[in-house]
């Protein structure tokens, strides 16, 4: 499979053939606004002298190619994606002089111009396979090497890489593109790194502001830096970021038994970023959404903390010890997810982090695990296109859930000791699944072969239900936990779980008893329940130890509808609500009932993430899962209740912010839109509500989607907020307008026109699908399917994925959409795997919506 893709077999062959010692990479950032000069010298050994291999490079051109002193013709040896290296010696030196291309897609070396002050900011994003966009490289994780970067840039810039920044060497004035007068430039010569996989190397450059600090750890002092672009500096709460970082350093070094392995730790908030963050060794990059320029829900602050800790955990999981190939991506991501949540719960103020994990991350995993594209945690990654769509709920959240259960199974001390032995044995090397299991088996004394086969090497999620018999006095006489699995993945797994018995006490629930037990197979007797009075709620998987879907019996579900507040703790509430939501998604209970249950729970929720997730689930239930003939009533009920809750929420509180935001999204009637308009123009106020920059865009986009704000009004707000974020918010609002012309313009700009930055594409896509009347999207059902192959072949992966997922007209979820999507899949079996996966997942979501709609109609 030639071209941009790289197969596992090709990578394995290179790994057996090569030992890469060092890359010396010189990058000149002063040559052009579109391209940059890159010169790479590679030192490597070959175990099969006389044979050839290839380098990976995605650039504009190669000007010079030298192998062991011999000039090779780039026109012959470079095909646009690979540089052929024929006839290697036992020891080799390769020199490549080339021209790279700045990207605006969040891949490779991304270039951004701040509209506030016209300053240029650069950063790299190399995972999965975009190191090759900046310099020629062997693009695979098991060919670790030392990297020494030399960077030429304006002397006023800050240049950040994996190693501490050196004192720049002045080079004098130089004419720069886009500048009327020469600018002083300098050269930064960074020291070589330890052995690293190429995808965690980094280059960040520009007039970034920085807050510096340090942390004493492992007998040394590690410099810390927090960076952002100048126009965001007033909003950077570096103290909070640094406090979380220091807590993470202390916790992880103690837990892992290995000192932080790098010389410094910089965290850089970068513009137009595709993901949450990236664990570049000693130079982590973050999405700028974590620099809060307005009031945000506490849930987002908590999420930022988790992201900070997740990336810090990667300095051990992934950076110090790296997977051989992407099959074992979970060794990076699942462990970082488990470690960061554990740290957040035990070492920060976010002591309910596992509640957040249950209501948000596990819900993501359960949804992902029920798609036709589900896969084992240890996935079969045949080539790069497989892994590019594999950063999903299985790899992150299911993997972390399973690890949490493994900790309960082997014991925390044995688990921790196993991790310490793993890091000590494999530091700076590459590992596979068996390497970790060997250490855990040694420290725990347990054979983990069966556990691994059941949990890591098979796909799908099972369902657990309690079955009880009760006598006339209401006493339980027999009790079992039943486990079922879908026909597509019929594996029943062992679980360690809790069972909670909750009685009604006043307006709430009180846990009377908690039983921890093991279940396996289709049926497990629970003798501890016999003799107990039947509780109001019998909760399987209380404390959320197991990874399984949970079913509530009819009595428990009815009790939850009226008594979910009160003294029940947040984690138990999360499990109950999660079970109710999953039963709705599986069309076992109605969307209308779920909306009523969840709206009732909103009033007293204090957990910010639970509130945020529940609002999203309510919106999905009302807009997609209710029967079409009941939907207008459901949506009106939703808007009315959210408006009522917004008025009664504590002034200035987190709930008020989230409820007003949710109401603005739900507002449809003239009366509701008039209230939104009054909040925006100040003619009506809610005590404590900050109508700041972000809230103004929230309210204005609501009016735009409702047809109550035209282009000139959006343009005025765009001028008021003259920032990159303002530019994106305006594009989203314009695309949200409920007119055929607005949707056509959005489609043309996002789908048919190449060149917009990644975040602008994302903003337009969001607005395109923001509709009150799904009929607006009906003309795009056929156009969507006709465009798929062109989009996938002509765009980078990040942009193509954003479009294929984002403009799918899911709000038009009906049998016609399902039929067209299935027809496309039937007629394109040879389409690229990544595209097939995304389209099949879209189809799965329509199937689920139609099943839920049918169930809701039955109850009507």
N, C-alpha and C positions, 0 to 999 in steps of 0.2 A: 504494500500500500504506500506508494511514493507520495511526494509532495509535502504539504504541511504536516500531515499526520505522521506519527511514529509508532510502530507496533512494538508490543512487548518482546517479540522475538528479536527484532532489530536492536532494541536496547540491551537485551540480554547478551547478544553476540558482541556488541561493543564493550560491554562490561567485562566479558571474559578476555577480550583482546587488548584492552587499554588500561593503563594506569596514568591518570592525569595528575601531574604534580602541581602545576601553577598556571594561572592566567595573569598576564600583565595587560590591563585594559586602559587605553588612553582615549578620553572622550573630549572633544572640543565643542563647547556649547556656544561659540561666538561666530559661527560661520554663516548661518542662515536662519530665517524664521521657520522654515519648513523642514530642513534636514540638519544633521550634525555629522561631524567627522569622527570616525571610530577606528582605532588601530589596536589590534589584539595580538599578543605574542603568547603562544601556548607551548608549555614544556610537557611532554608525555612520553611514556614508554609503551612499547608494543610487544606482546607476548608471542605474536606470530609475524615475525619480520618477513617483509616481502608482500604481505597482503595490504589491501587498502581499506579505508573507512570513509566517513563523511562527517563534516561539521554541519550544524543547523544554523541558518541565518535568514532572517526575513528583513531585508533592507532594500534600498533603492539600487545599489550597485556595489560591486567589488572592483576596486581599482588595481589592487596588487595582491598576489598570492605567492608566498615563498615557503617551500618545504625543504628543510635542511640545506638552506643556501641556494636551492635551485628555483628559478622563477617558473611558475606555472601560469598558463593563460587563463585568466578568469572567465573569458568567453566560452572556454571549453569546460571548465571545471565547476562553474557556478550556474545553476539552473533557476535561480530565484528563491529557492528554499533550502538547497543543500550545496555544500562546498565539498567536492570530492578530493580526497587525499590518497593518491595511489602510491603503492610501493613503500610502505613505512619501514624505517629501520628499527633496531631495538630501542634506540633513544632518539627522540625527535624534537625539533623546534619548528613551529608553524607560525608564520607572520601573515596577518590579513589586514590590509588597509581597505576601508569600506566607507560607504555613506549610509547612515541610518536615517529613518524618517520619524519625526515627532508624531505622536498619536494624540487624538482627542477622544479616544474611546475608552480610556482607563486601562489600557493594555500597553506593555512596553514602556517607553519613555514618554510620559504624557506631558503636554505643554498647555498651559492655561494662562490667559491674560486677564487680570482682574479689571473689570469695568470701572471700579471705583477710582483707581489711580494708574491704570495701564501698566502695572508691574507684571513681569513674567515669572511664573512659578512652574517648576518641573518636579516630577516625582516618577519613580518606577513602580510598576506592578508586574511581577514576573510569573506568578503561579497561574496556570499550570505550566505553560510552555511559551512564555513571552520574554524570557531572557534573550532569546535569539533576535528580538526586535532591536536590542541595543548593541549587542556584539556577538560574533560567531562563538558557538558554544556547543558542547555535547549536552543536549537538553534532556537529561534524565537524572533522577535523584541519587543513583548509586555511584556515579562517577564524581565523587567529592574531590575538591581541590582547594588550594589556596588562591585567593583573588587579591590582586593589588591594583587599586584604581588610581589613575592620574586624571585630573579634571581641570580643564581650562574654562574659566568663566569670568564675568565681571567681578572686580575686586570687592565691590560692595555687597555681593551676594554671600549667603551662608551656604556651604556645601557640606552635606551630611552623607556618610556612608556607614558601612558596618564597623569600621575601626574609628578611633578618636580622630577628630578633624585636625590635620597638621596646620602649622602656620603657613599661609599661602605665600608663594614666591611671586613678587611683582614682575610683570612682563611689559609694563608700560602701556601707553594708549594704543587703541586699535579701533578702526571703524567697525561699528556694529550695525547689522541690519535693523532698520526701523529707527535709528538714532541719527540726528542731524550732525552731531559732533562726535569725535572719537571718545571712547570710554576706556578707562584704565582696567586692564584685565590682569588675572593672576593664575597661577597653577597650584593646585592642591595635590600633593603626592601622599597618598594614604599607605600606611604600612600593610603588609600582607595579612590576610585573615587566617584563622585556623581552618582546617578542612571543612568546607561547607558544600551542600548541594547548591547548584547555581540559582535555584528559584528563590532562595532567601537572601541573595545579595541585593544591594540597594544603592540608588543614587537619588538624592533629593537636593535641589538647588534653587536658589532664588532669594529675594530679600525677606526671608522669613524672620519674624520676631521669635525670641526664645526666652524662656524662664529656666534658669539653671538651679540645680540643687545637687544633692548627693545622698547616698545611703551607705551605711557601714554594714558590711555583710561578709561572712566567710573569711574574716580576718583582713579584709581589704575595704577600701572606700571606692564605690562605683559612682562615677559622675552620672547625673540624671539631667535630661533636657526635655522640655515641652515646647513644641514649635507650632506656630500657625502663621498665616499670612497677615500682613500688617493691618489690613482693614478689619480683621476679626479680633485683633488683640484686645480691644475693650471688653470683649465678651468671654475671654479665656479665663476660666476658673482653675488656674494651675494648681492652687493649693489643694483642692479636692482631688484632682488627678494624681498629684504626687503622694498624698496621704494614702490613697488606695494602692498605688504602686509600692510604697514602702511596706505596707501590710502584706502584700503579695510576696515580696522578696523574703520577708521573715518567715512566712508560712511555708513557702515552697522549699526553701533551703532546709528547713527542719524536716519537712515531710519526705523530701527526696534524698536527703543525706549527701547532696552534692552542691558545692558552692556555685553561685551564678557563673556560667562559663565564659562570659565575654567581658570586654574591658570597659564598656560604658553602656548606658541604656537611654536612647533617645526615643521620644514619642512625637510623631509629626502629624498634625491634622491637615489633610490635603484636599484640594478642591476636585469636584467632578469625579468622585471615587465610586467604584462599582459595588464594593462590598462594605462590610462593617470595619474590617481592619485586616492587616497582613503582618505576619510574624517575622519580617526581615530581621536577621540576627543583629541585635543591638541597635536597630533603627526601624522601629515599628511605625507603619503608616496607618492612619485612621481616617474614616469618613468625617468630613466637616460637620455632619449633622450632630456630632457630639460636642461642638462648640455652640452653646445655646445663646442665640442672639435675641431670644424672647423667652417668656415663661413656657416651660414644658412640663408634661406630667412627670411625677416622681418615677413612674415606670421607665421612662427614658434615661433618667439619671442612674437608676439601678442597672439598666441595660448597659450603659456606658461602663459602669464599674465592672460588670461581668466581662465585657469585652476587653477591658484593660487587663484583667486577671487571666483571661483566656490566652491573650497574646503573650503575656509573660510566662505562662505555663509552657508555651511552645518553645521557649528558650531551652528547655530540657526535652520535651516531647516534640521531636521533629527537627530541632536544630542541633542539639548535642548528639542525639541518637535519631537517625533518619530511616524511614522505610526504604527497602530495596527498590520497590516499584509501587505504583499507585494502587495495586490490590490492597495493600495494607495502609491506605490513607487513614483508616480508623486509628492506627497507632499514633497518629498525630492528633486528629480532630476529636475522636471520642474521649481520649484521655485528657486533652486540654479542656474539653467541656466538663467532664467529671471533676477534674482538679480545680477549675475556676469556680464551679458552683460550690464545691466543698469549702474552698477558701472563703468565698463570699459569705457562706453561712456561719463559718466558725471564726473568722478573723476580721469581719467588717460589721457595720451597723445593719447590714441587710441579713438579719438572722433568719428570715423566712425565705431564703433563696430557694430552698427545695420546694416551697409552695409555688413560687414563680416558675420553677422548672416543670412542675407538674401541670400547671394550667396552661403554660405556653409551649415549652419545648416538647413535652411528651405528646401534647395534642398534635403538634407538627409531625412528630414521628408516627403516631397512629395513622394520621391521614396519609402520609407518604407510604406507609407499609401496606395500605389497602389499594394502592394504585397498581395497575398492570405492570408498571415498570419497577416494582419493588425488587430488592436484591438482598443478598446476605450482607451483614456488616463487613465481612471480609469479601469484597466484591471481585468479580471476574473482570478485570480491566484489560481488554485486549489491545487497546491503543489509546492515544491521547484523546480522541473524540469521546471515548467512553468516560474518562475521568472528568472531562470538562462539565458534564451534566450530573456528576456524582457528588457534588458538595450539597448534600440534601439532608432531610430529616433522619434518614437511616444512619448516615455516616456520623452525624453530630449527635442528635438527641437520642435515637435508639441505642447507639453505642454507649453513650453516657449512662442511660438507664440500665443497660445490662451490666455495666461496670459497677454501678451502685449496688445491684443485686449480688454481683460477685463479691463485693466487699462484705456484704452480710453473710454470704455463704462461707468464705474462708476466714473471715475475721479481719478487722481493720489492721491489727498489728502485723499479721502475716502478709497482708496485701502490701502494706507500706514497706516491710522488709524486702519483699519481692521486687518492688520498684527500685529500691536502693541498690540491690544486687544487679538489676538490669542496667541501670545507669553506669554503675562502676565497671561492669564487664564490657559494655558496648560503647563507651564514650568515644565520640567522633567517628563512629562507624555506622553501618547500615544493618537493619534487622528485618526479620520476618516474624509472623505470628508465633511460631514455635519457640523463638528465642525468649519471648516474654513469658509464655506458658511454662517453659522450663524453670525459670526463676520462681514463679508463683507456686508451682508444684513443690519445689524444694522447701520454700519457707512455710507453706501451709500443710504439707504432708498429704495433700489431696491429689488424686489423679483427675486432671481437668480435661481429658480427651473427650468424654461424653458431653461435658458442659460446653466445650468449644463447638462440637458438632451441632448441638441443639441450638445454641444461642448465636454463634458467630458465623456459622457456615450454612445456615438455612434462613429462608426469608418468611415473612408473614407474621401476623399477630394473632394470638388465640383470644378466646373470650371466656371469662370466668363468671359463673352465676351461683348464687346460694340456693339450695333447695331444702326446705324445712317442712316438717310435719308438726302440727300444733294440736293439742287436745282441746276439749271444750273450755278448760280453764285458762287457755292462752299460754300453756307451757309447751316448750319445744320438746318433742319426743324423738325426733330423728333429724339429722342435719348432714348435708354433704355439700361440697363445692364441685360443680361440674365444669369441665373444660371442653370447649369445642374449637375446631379449626376449619377454615374454609377449604373447599375441595382443591383449590389451586395450590395451597401450601398446607397439606394435612399433617403438620408436625405438632404434636402435643409436647409441651416443655415442662420441666420442673420449676416450681416457683416457691420462694420464701415470701410469705405475705402475712398481713395482719387482718383481723376481722374485728370490726367495732360494733358494739351494741349501743344505740342511742335512744334515749327516752325523751319524750316531750316534757319540757319544764318551762312553764310560763309560755312566752312567745317563741322560745328557742329550743335547742336540743342540748342534752347533756350526755356525755359518754359514760355509760354505766360500767362497761367492761371492755377490755382489749385482749384478744387472743392472737398470739403469733404462732404460725404453724407452717408446715411444708405441704404442698399439694403437687400431685403428678398424675399423669394419665387422665382418662375421661372422668373419673369419679374419685373423690377423696372424702372419707367420712371425717366429720368434725365432732368427736364425742364431747368436747368441752362445752358445746352449745346445748347439749341435752340437759333438761332441767331448768333452763333459763326461761323467764317470761319473754314472750315474743316482743322485741323492741319496736319502737316507732320506725327506726331506720336500722336495717341490718346492712352494714357496709363492708363488702369484700374489698380487700386491698387498702384498708385504712392505713394511714401513714405512707402509702404509695411506694412500697418496696418493690412490688412486682411490675413487670412490663407486660400488660395484658389489658384488653378491653374489659370493662366491668358492666354488668347488668344490675339494675335495681329492680327488686320485685315491686309489684303494684302498690303494696302498702307503703314501702319505703319511698317510692316516687311521690305518692300522694302526700305523705308527711313532709317531704322536702319542699313541696310547693307552698306550704303554709308556715313552715317553721325553720327555714334555713338560716335565719339570723340568730341572734342570741349568743349563747356561750360556745357554740361549736367553733373549734379552732380553724385557722385559715387553711391548713393543709387538708383537713377533713372536708371542709367546704369545697375546696378545689376538686377533690376526688368525686364528690357527689355531683357537682356541676359538670365535671368532665364526663361522668357516666351519662348524665341526662343529654349532653350534647352529642355524645357518640351514638346513643340510641336514636336521636333525631337524624343524624347523618345516615344511619343504617335503615331508616324508614321503619323503625320499630315503635316510635312514638311520633306525634305530629309536630310539625314546625310551629303551628299555632300554639300548642301547649307549651313548647319550649320558650317561645317569645314571652308568654305570660309568666312562666316560672322565672325566667331571667330578668324580666322587667321588675318583678317583685323583689328579686335579690339585689338589684342595683341600689335601692334606696339606702341600704345600710352598709354597703361594701366600703371598707377602708383600705384594702389592699389595692394599690394603684395598678399593678399589672393585671390582677384578676379583673378589675373594672375595665381596663383597656381591652383585654381579650374577650370578655363577656359582651361588651358593646359590639365588637367585631362579629361575634357569633350571632348575636341578635340580628344584626344587619344582614348577614348571609341568610339566616333562616327566613327573614321577612321578604327579602328580594329574590331569592332563588328557590327556597324550599317550600314556601307556601303555595297552595294551589292557585293557579292564575285567577280563578273566580273569587278567591278570598283575599287576594293580595292587596287590592286597593284599601280594603278595610284594615288589613294588618299594618300597612304602611302608615295609614292615618293614625291608628292607635299608637304606633311606635313614635311618631313625631309628637303626638299630644303628650305622651308619657314623658318623653325626654325633655320637652319644654317645661312640663310641670316639675320634674326633678331638678332642672337647671335653676328654676326660681327658688326652690327650697334648699338647695345645696348650701353648705357653709361658705360664706363669703370669702373669696380669696383662696379657697381650698383646692386640692387636687381634683376632687370629684366635680366641682363646679367647672373647672377648665375642661375636663374630659366630656362632661355632659353637654356643655354648650357647643363644643366641637362636634359631638355626635348629632345634636339637634340640627346644627347647620347643614350637616350632610343629609339628614332626613327631611328637611323642610321642603314641602312641595306646594302646599296650598297658598293662595294669595295672602291669607292672614299670617301664616307662618313666615313667609318671605318678607312681609311688611315688618315683622318683629326682628328678623335678621337685619333688615335695612336700618331699622331704628337703632339697633346696637352698633352698627357700623358708623352711622353719622352722628351718634351721640345723643339723639333725641330721646332715647331710652337707655337707662343704665341698669346694670346689675351690681349691687354693692360688692366690691372686691374683685370684680372681673377686670383684668388688664386687657384692654383692647390695644395690644401692642402690634408690632409689625406682622407677626405670624397670625395673630387672631384676625387682623384686618384681611389678610389673604384668605383665611378660612371663611370669613363671612362673605367676602366678595365673590369667591368661587361658588359658594352656595347660591348667591344671587345670579351668577352667570349660568349655572346649571339649571336654574329655575326660569331663565329667560327674563330676568329682572335687572340685568347689567349688560350693557352693550360694550362694543370695542373701545369707545372713547373713555368710558369709565375705567375700564381695565388699563388703558394706556395712561391715564392720570395716576393710577396707583403704581404703575411701572416706573414712572418718573419719580414719584415719591420715594420708592425703594430702588434706588439706582445701584443695585448690586447684582452679582451673578445669581443669587437665590431669588431676588426679585424678578430677574429676567425669566427664570424657570417657572416661578409661580404665575407670572403673567401668561406664559405659553400654556400652562395647564388650564387656567381660567378661560382663555380663548377657545381652547379645544373642548371645554365642557359646555359651551353654549348649545342650546337644544335646537339647532338649525341644520339642515342638510348642508348648507354652505360651510359651516364651522367644522362639521365632521369631514367633509371632503378636503378642506384645507389641512386639517390635522393628518388625515391619511396620506396626503401627498407629501407633507413635510417629513413625517416619520418613516413611512414605508417606501415611497417612490423616489425620495431624494436622499442621496448619500452626502455626508459631510458634517451634519450637525453633531455637536459634542454629545457624549453618552447621556449626561444628565438632562440635556434638552430633549433628547429622544424620549427618555423616561417620563419627563413632565408632560409631554404631548400625549404619550400613550395613556397616562393616568387620566388626563382630561377627556380623551376620546371615549373611554369606557365609562365616564361619569354621566349617566343618562337616567332620567326619570321614566322616559318612554322607550322601552327596548326596541320599538319599531324603527327608531332612528338608526339602529345598527343592522337592520335586516339587509340593506343593499350590500353590506360588506361580508356577508356570509360566503358568497361565491368568490368575491374578490380576494378574501383572505386565503382561501385554499389555492387559488390560482397564483398567488404571489409567493408561496412558501419556498419553492426551489430557488427562485431568483434571489430572495432575501438571504437564504442560507449560503448560497454560493458567492454572493457579492459583498457581504458584510463580514466584519470580524465576529468572532464567537460572541463576545459580550453584547454587541449591538443586535446581532441576529436573535439571540436568546431573548433579549428584552422585547423585541418586536413579536416574535412567535408566541410568547406568553402573553404579552401586554395587549395586543389588539385583537386577540381572539374574542369574538362577540358572545361571551358567556352569558351576559344579561339576556341575550336572545335564546335562552336555553329551552329549546323545544325539539320535537322529533325531527324537524327538517334540518336543524343544525347538526344533530347527532348523525343523521343519515349522510349528510355531506362530508362530515369528518371521517366517518367510517369508510365511505367510498374512496376518499383520498388515500387513506391508509391501505385499503385493498389494492389500489391501482399503483402504489409507489413502494412496493416492498424493498426495492433496492436503494431507496433514499438513504442519506447518511444516518448513522445510528442516532446521533444526538438529536437530529430533527425528528426522526420517528418517535423517539422517546417523548419529546415535548408535545407532539401532536396527539399521541396516544393518551398522555396525561390529561390534555384538554378534553378528549373524548370521555375519559373516565369521569371527569367532573360533571359533564352534561348527563351522563347516565345516572349518576348519584342524585343530581338535582331532579331529574324526571321521576325517579323512584320516590323521592321524598315528597314531590308534588302529588303523586298518585296517593300516597299514604295520607297526606293532609286532606285531599279531596274526599277520601272515604269517611273521614270524621265530620265532614261538613254537613 
